[in-house]
Amino acid sequence: MKKAVIVLSGGLDSTTCMGIAKQEGYDLYPLTFNYGQRHSREVNQAKKVAEYFEVKEHRIVDIAFLNQIGGSALTDSSIDVPTEKEEKEEIPSTYVPARNMIFLSLASAYAEVIGAEAVFIGVSAVDYSGYPDCRPEFIKSMNETINLATKAGTTGEHIAIQAPLMHLTKKETIEKGLELKVPYQLTTSCYNGEEEACGECDSCQLRLKGFEEAGAKDPIPYK
């Protein structure tokens, strides 16, 4: 069976990617990064999602360096997580420097070792927070770079970065996930990482709006 590495954060988008990759006939190899984020909830939820999909192997990689350099509200406790009303900057304080570039580099190395032909990542250029590493130009560039920098790429066994949500709104992503029976009840999106989502941060607002527009009830608890 063909293999795919899934960058699995435990969030709504990456879990939808798990469902899409499974539908497309891939054997799933989720990869979760513990990068020193403010809370461990997303790693715990990623474990539950991986168990739900009954994957053969779920790797959790520690890269605390992102926590050590800080520069983001998600890795530096001295920076407050903004609410939707407060955050109006083009690139918000929740942007983690070069995060997706690092994730995709490591995921591609893993893909090369296990013989996977695809790496799935749940980025979107439609309903997103203005992160530069969620744009089509970035994914295209990383696809080219990875296949220039790997043995697999230079010997004709290309690794393709798949971003199936790139041109979908959050509503369309949720509709796709519901169609695939994705376990959204196991996911987390809140930047604050508590058992009950805050409902106020940008991520919560995008999620709630998406479920409302899709005509569905979000199955996770909110304060």
Solvent accessible surface area in square Angstrom, and as a share of the most:
residue,aa,sasa,rsa
1,M,174,0.78
2,K,83,0.35
3,K,60,0.25
4,A,0,0.00
5,V,0,0.00
6,I,0,0.00
7,V,11,0.06
8,L,1,0.00
9,S,46,0.30
10,G,0,0.00
11,G,11,0.11
12,L,8,0.04
13,D,32,0.16
14,S,8,0.05
15,T,0,0.00
16,T,0,0.00
17,C,0,0.00
18,M,0,0.00
19,G,5,0.05
20,I,9,0.05
21,A,0,0.00
22,K,117,0.50
23,Q,100,0.45
24,E,85,0.38
25,G,35,0.33
26,Y,22,0.08
27,D,21,0.11
28,L,10,0.05
29,Y,20,0.08
30,P,0,0.00
31,L,5,0.03
32,T,2,0.01
33,F,9,0.04
34,N,58,0.30
35,Y,7,0.03
36,G,17,0.17
37,Q,19,0.08
38,R,93,0.34
39,H,34,0.15
40,S,73,0.47
41,R,57,0.21
42,E,33,0.15
43,V,10,0.06
44,N,66,0.34
45,Q,9,0.04
46,A,0,0.00
47,K,86,0.36
48,K,94,0.40
49,V,0,0.00
50,A,3,0.02
51,E,127,0.57
52,Y,104,0.40
53,F,22,0.09
54,E,149,0.67
55,V,32,0.18
56,K,155,0.66
57,E,61,0.27
58,H,45,0.20
59,R,118,0.43
60,I,66,0.34
61,V,44,0.25
62,D,105,0.55
63,I,33,0.17
64,A,51,0.40
65,F,125,0.52
66,L,4,0.02
67,N,65,0.33
68,Q,134,0.59
69,I,86,0.43
70,G,7,0.07
71,G,54,0.52
72,S,0,0.00
73,A,0,0.00
74,L,14,0.07
75,T,6,0.04
76,D,42,0.22
77,S,98,0.63
78,S,95,0.61
79,I,57,0.29
80,D,117,0.61
81,V,22,0.13
82,P,13,0.08
83,T,37,0.21
84,E,79,0.35
85,K,177,0.75
86,E,125,0.56
87,E,28,0.12
88,K,161,0.68
89,E,117,0.52
90,E,154,0.69
91,I,78,0.40
92,P,9,0.06
93,S,37,0.24
94,T,3,0.02
95,Y,51,0.20
96,V,2,0.01
97,P,42,0.26
98,A,33,0.25
99,R,41,0.15
100,N,11,0.06
101,M,92,0.41
102,I,53,0.27
103,F,16,0.07
104,L,0,0.00
105,S,56,0.36
106,L,67,0.33
107,A,0,0.00
108,S,2,0.01
109,A,52,0.40
110,Y,24,0.09
111,A,0,0.00
112,E,57,0.26
113,V,126,0.72
114,I,34,0.17
115,G,58,0.56
116,A,5,0.04
117,E,81,0.36
118,A,1,0.01
119,V,0,0.00
120,F,2,0.01
121,I,7,0.03
122,G,15,0.14
123,V,9,0.05
124,S,10,0.07
125,A,31,0.24
126,V,67,0.38
127,D,31,0.16
128,Y,74,0.28
129,S,20,0.13
130,G,20,0.20
131,Y,18,0.07
132,P,38,0.24
133,D,12,0.06
134,C,12,0.07
135,R,100,0.36
136,P,51,0.32
137,E,105,0.47
138,F,26,0.11
139,I,13,0.07
140,K,135,0.57
141,S,55,0.36
142,M,14,0.06
143,N,39,0.20
144,E,96,0.43
145,T,68,0.39
146,I,9,0.04
147,N,27,0.14
148,L,143,0.71
149,A,82,0.63
150,T,19,0.11
151,K,155,0.66
152,A,12,0.09
153,G,7,0.06
154,T,91,0.53
155,T,86,0.50
156,G,53,0.51
157,E,125,0.56
158,H,112,0.50
159,I,1,0.01
160,A,38,0.30
161,I,8,0.04
162,Q,64,0.28
163,A,20,0.16
164,P,46,0.29
165,L,0,0.00
166,M,12,0.05
167,H,134,0.60
168,L,48,0.24
169,T,42,0.24
170,K,25,0.11
171,K,67,0.28
172,E,67,0.30
173,T,3,0.02
174,I,0,0.00
175,E,71,0.32
176,K,57,0.24
177,G,0,0.00
178,L,79,0.39
179,E,116,0.52
180,L,40,0.20
181,K,158,0.67
182,V,10,0.06
183,P,3,0.02
184,Y,4,0.01
185,Q,100,0.44
186,L,40,0.20
187,T,2,0.01
188,T,11,0.07
189,S,22,0.14
190,C,5,0.03
191,Y,29,0.11
192,N,60,0.31
193,G,13,0.12
194,E,85,0.38
195,E,133,0.60
196,E,79,0.35
197,A,5,0.04
198,C,28,0.17
199,G,13,0.12
200,E,103,0.46
201,C,2,0.01
202,D,30,0.16
203,S,22,0.14
204,C,1,0.00
205,Q,55,0.25
206,L,37,0.19
207,R,3,0.01
208,L,61,0.30
209,K,103,0.44
210,G,1,0.01
211,F,4,0.02
212,E,137,0.62
213,E,79,0.35
214,A,23,0.18
215,G,73,0.70
216,A,32,0.24
217,K,177,0.75
218,D,12,0.06
219,P,63,0.40
220,I,18,0.09
221,P,70,0.44
222,Y,54,0.21
223,K,149,0.63
